Amino acid sequence: MVDKRPRLEIEYCTQCRWLPRATWMAQELLTTFEGDLGEVALVPGTGGAFEVRLDGESVWSRKTDAAFTDAAELKRLIRDRIAPDRALGHSERKSEEESDR
């Protein structure tokens, strides 16, 4: 049986020592989307890489977005692609309040 759930990859820079950040982000995403993701992979990279891909398509990249994103924003980006009708609870409400300011 082939798992049709999406594969999430987090590529991180080994030179920058971003493994702890990548593992924390993987934990956050697995906790939120435990039944929606088929796999989460940590991919060692170099050159300042920190990119999140869903089925090979970039969802967020430090190189193009110029700074790190927070977990709530990344959860929204993933949710919008794999479970758009799902509410994200308190992290989503907090983010909406900040955008209203």
C-alpha positions as CSV (number, residue, x, y, z in Angstrom):
1,M,0.0,0.0,0.0
2,V,1.3,3.4,-1.0
3,D,0.9,6.3,1.5
4,K,-0.7,9.2,-0.2
5,R,-0.1,11.6,2.6
6,P,2.5,14.4,1.8
7,R,6.2,14.2,2.5
8,L,7.6,17.2,4.3
9,E,11.3,18.1,4.1
10,I,13.2,20.5,6.2
11,E,16.6,21.3,4.7
12,Y,19.0,22.9,7.2
13,C,22.5,24.2,7.0
14,T,25.0,22.0,8.9
15,Q,27.6,24.8,8.8
16,C,25.3,27.2,10.6
17,R,24.4,24.4,13.1
18,W,20.7,24.7,12.4
19,L,19.9,21.1,13.3
20,P,18.2,22.1,16.6
21,R,16.0,24.6,14.8
22,A,15.1,22.0,12.2
23,T,14.3,19.3,14.7
24,W,12.2,21.7,16.8
25,M,10.2,22.8,13.6
26,A,9.8,19.1,12.6
27,Q,8.4,18.4,16.1
28,E,6.0,21.3,15.9
29,L,4.7,20.3,12.5
30,L,4.4,16.6,13.4
31,T,2.5,17.5,16.5
32,T,0.0,19.7,14.6
33,F,-0.3,17.5,11.5
34,E,0.3,14.0,12.9
35,G,-2.5,12.4,10.9
36,D,-2.0,14.5,7.8
37,L,1.7,14.0,7.0
38,G,3.1,10.8,5.7
39,E,6.7,11.6,6.5
40,V,8.9,14.4,7.8
41,A,12.6,14.3,6.7
42,L,15.5,16.4,7.9
43,V,17.9,17.1,5.0
44,P,21.4,18.3,5.8
45,G,22.6,21.1,3.5
46,T,25.1,23.9,3.4
47,G,25.4,27.6,2.4
48,G,22.9,29.0,4.9
49,A,20.0,26.7,3.7
50,F,16.8,26.5,5.7
51,E,13.9,25.5,3.5
52,V,10.7,23.7,4.1
53,R,9.3,21.7,1.2
54,L,6.0,19.8,0.8
55,D,6.2,17.0,-1.8
56,G,9.2,18.7,-3.3
57,E,7.6,22.1,-3.6
58,S,9.0,24.9,-1.5
59,V,6.6,26.2,1.1
60,W,9.1,28.6,2.8
61,S,12.8,29.4,2.3
62,R,15.1,31.5,4.4
63,K,17.0,32.5,1.2
64,T,13.9,33.9,-0.5
65,D,12.1,35.2,2.6
66,A,15.2,36.7,4.1
67,A,14.5,35.8,7.7
68,F,13.3,32.9,9.8
69,T,9.6,32.5,10.2
70,D,7.8,31.5,13.3
71,A,6.1,28.1,13.9
72,A,2.6,29.6,13.7
73,E,3.2,31.1,10.2
74,L,4.7,27.9,8.9
75,K,1.8,25.9,10.3
76,R,-0.6,28.1,8.4
77,L,1.4,27.7,5.2
78,I,1.3,23.9,5.5
79,R,-2.3,23.8,6.6
80,D,-3.4,25.9,3.6
81,R,-1.9,23.2,1.4
82,I,-2.9,19.9,3.1
83,A,-5.9,20.7,5.3
84,P,-7.4,24.1,4.4
85,D,-10.6,23.7,6.4
86,R,-8.7,22.9,9.6
87,A,-8.5,25.4,12.4
88,L,-5.1,25.8,14.1
89,G,-6.4,26.9,17.5
90,H,-4.7,29.4,19.7
91,S,-1.7,30.0,17.4
92,E,-4.0,31.1,14.6
93,R,-6.0,33.4,16.8
94,K,-2.9,35.1,18.2
95,S,-1.5,35.6,14.7
96,E,-4.8,37.2,13.5
97,E,-4.8,39.6,16.5
98,E,-1.3,40.7,15.6
99,S,-2.2,41.3,12.0
100,D,-5.2,43.5,13.1
101,R,-2.9,45.9,14.8
